[in-house]
Amino acid sequence: MVADVPGFGTSNEFGLAICELREALPGDDSVSTDADELERHGFSLYDYHPGVLHSVVVYPLTTDDVVKIVNISRKYRMPIVPYSGGTSLEGHNRGHASGGICVDMSGMDRIIEIHEADSDLVCQPGCLWVDINETLRQKGTRLQLDPAPGATIGGMLSTGCSGTNAVRYGTAKGEWFLNATVVLPSGEIIKTRSRARKSSAGFDLTKLFIGAEGSKSLSKATEAAIEVLNQGVGIQCVELLDDLFMAATNKYGMSLRKWPEKDSLFFKFQGHSAKSLDETAAVVRNDQEATSLWADRKNALFSGLALLEGDDGKGWSTDVCVPPSNLPRLVYETKQDLSEIGLVSTIVGHVGDGNFHALLLFKTDEELEIARHAVHRMVKRAIALDGTCTGEHGVGIGKKEYLYEELGYGTVELMKTIKRSIDPLGLFNPGKLYPDPPGAADPRST
Amino acid sequence: MVADVPGFGTSNEFGLAICELREALPGDDSVSTDADELERHGFSLYDYHPGVLHSVVVYPLTTDDVVKIVNISRKYRMPIVPYSGGTSLEGHNRGHASGGICVDMSGMDRIIEIHEADSDLVCQPGCLWVDINETLRQKGTRLQLDPAPGATIGGMLSTGCSGTNAVRYGTAKGEWFLNATVVLPSGEIIKTRSRARKSSAGFDLTKLFIGAEGSKSLSKATEAAIEVLNQGVGIQCVELLDDLFMAATNKYGMSLRKWPEKDSLFFKFQGHSAKSLDETAAVVRNDQEATSLWADRKNALFSGLALLEGDDGKGWSTDVCVPPSNLPRLVYETKQDLSEIGLVSTIVGHVGDGNFHALLLFKTDEELEIARHAVHRMVKRAIALDGTCTGEHGVGIGKKEYLYEELGYGTVELMKTIKRSIDPLGLFNPGKLYPDPPGAADPRST
């Protein structure tokens, strides 16, 4: 039924591979060559494309099981086809002409964590989206992707799914999938991103696996975090402006009124003017005030500089982003740190995204070095809080040293490999974004 | 000031490169080595990262100019740094240690097309987002990305920008950028996607350049199409259900009532029950009816099969997606085609996304071949209408032959190159997604 195909292992080798799979995977039902099983996994009632059956179906229960399968696949050059909900329509689940391994993810179907405050959850790739929504319904929210009822998360990611709600909520190629844990063909496990809602730390490797249909990864999103519907309907943004920023705004003098110099939260509603809902802050009384406040927010650098005496002040502006629930801690610790170094600084944040900006003011070269070290500590703190070195400013030169720590060695090397495959001479923007190899000298330690 | 750096051209070679740039680019002001120009492009008042100035600043006016610059860069191994709005904060605009070419996109600042019916527009990379919003304001809409006021589209794409509105509208890494025209380091021009709102045709190469910070592309998005805010606030989905589908729904008998057997549009509103707004269709009277109608929509395959006599009917389900304004023509021509081939078929569409599904019903092998050819014609028609071979079902085996036609040779080869760089042995899902080389036999022509 299957044939020896050049470039792949022989039937004999595939037999050895199946023996190794039986040894490697625990449980009696983890490896099957039962005819009905092969038929169910390699044939479909819903499409009519040619193809053969797989040689074997395996049922991993953990990411480590997946690694074992991939390593055996590589050893015997035996193709791998992932199997998620089995609802695909274009022959996705057919076997390869040489036979091969069908990896059925139905044994990895658990929701692992729900982060209500962050509006995200972590689940395994075999999880049904209807089961997720049944769980979320009790919390008054839902995942708005709605493919076929039998679809599971691994396939939804791997095909870039959408459904009837996409006009309003976008597709899986948008921002529903924050990250994915992926087993590469090398057997290496990578996680594509942090759990921060936004990141400008390079191009988004999650997106590289969305729509790849398992052709690149084992499709597995073994611990994919999914952004669920933002609960605050109608909230366009929530901005945190600290006491010093409010003071700076008053001093810069572009605003129509003087604001209380307290830490404040400002909400912007869709279709309404900006209003402050923080009881400790004054309420914006009309559209004109709202407009001038948001203009001041945009002028953060200049209003910040107004805090320094004289015209020779400078500001180091930087950003980090963490899961929203970690933002209070990050802001608290960073404010404390900044208050101890003797520099004037302001903090403003996009609270809804867990993204915050610090502006550190200085005049002398000595103060610049103090600021540089403080920013370094802030970035380290954000990464330790499951965040990213940059939420929206990007990497450039200033943040590239943090990518290994944030993303892991394997993820960064993958980015560099893709980079090399497209730009073999390294002529486009050399020295930016991609970090130097680990162990290169830290300028702050010399 | 700049030094000869191993792996890059020498200072002498860079001198020759600058001469060639002057010959290649029209106009007296297209190539500048003026000290003030170099200072303005390679230094920043807003960050404090080390770096040197560029050797030369060039001002392309067309994509072809960009190709010429890239070819000269490659010839002399002279680095390229893109320059968009110049609002970046992490040393993005610094020169390379060897010197190099700064490509300032300010001469390419036009909005080229606005597609109101599709809620997208096409513009050049030097276009200011505030200028775009000034234009869109007159049409009652806006782009919701809001980085620094001086930011331009090329940099916004290249950094994966966001801003204060991201909690509600997502970031540039979501679905604001539909596609980009990119000049690769090889000098080749590729377009990353069609203008269709959704596509499951592989992983999204647009995303590969979003956040790449010009390190992979010339950042250029020379004709990037931008998804602007969906005008229909509160509309969660708009579904087109054709006359035969409505008949099938009645016949399948799961619905609580009988529906008029006419082409119908159904709207689902956020926070409300489903209601039909099409005057030619009946109005849903309560939540229970709405629920049952949407359930039938999900059961399209089974209700469709109810149209055939007997139990041996089969259905070929497929999807395509085009810019929404092209959907009426695509549906009209496809209905006409399907009515002439003697098969029963139904059409349902996600109108808001320009995505539609056809279900072709058949019993015999002969009818299957007729259906296969009809699907082929439908896909060709969709691609000719600036669309994609699949809006959400994916490529698998069934659609891979169309990728070259839809995406272009260069784009597909880039996808394959990335695939090869990650999966050198080709073990993951071989034979799926990536098309065979052009010229391979068409099964329908034999």
Interface residues (C-beta under 8 A of the other chain):
Chain A: G7 F8 Y46 D47 Y48 H49 P50 G51 S73 R74 R77 M78 P79 I80 V81 P82 S88 L89 E90 G91 H92 R94 H96 A97 P147 A148 P149 T159 G160 C161 S162 G163 T164 N165 A166 V167 R168 Y169 G170 T171 K173 G174 E175 L184 P185 R197 K198 S199 S200 A201 G202 F203 D204 K207 L208 F209 I210 G211 A212 E213 G214 S215 K216 S217 L218 N230 G232 V233 I235 Q236 C237 V238 E239 K268 Q270 G271 W294 R297 K298 L301 K314 G315 W316 S317 T318 H350 G352 D353 N355 L368 R372 T390 G391 E392 H393 G394 V395 G396 I397 G398 K399 L414 T417 I418 K419 R420 S421 I422 D423 P424 L425 G426 L427 F428 N429 P430 G431 K432 L433 Y434
Chain B: G7 F8 Y46 D47 Y48 H49 P50 G51 S73 R74 R77 M78 P79 I80 V81 P82 S88 L89 E90 G91 H92 R94 H96 A97 P147 A148 P149 T159 G160 C161 S162 G163 T164 N165 A166 V167 R168 Y169 G170 T171 K173 G174 E175 L184 P185 R197 K198 S199 S200 A201 G202 F203 D204 K207 L208 F209 I210 G211 A212 E213 G214 S215 K216 S217 L218 N230 G232 V233 I235 Q236 C237 V238 E239 K268 Q270 G271 W294 R297 K298 L301 K314 G315 W316 S317 T318 H350 G352 D353 N355 L368 R372 T390 G391 E392 H393 G394 V395 G396 I397 G398 K399 L414 T417 I418 K419 R420 S421 I422 D423 P424 L425 G426 L427 F428 N429 P430 G431 K432 L433 Y434
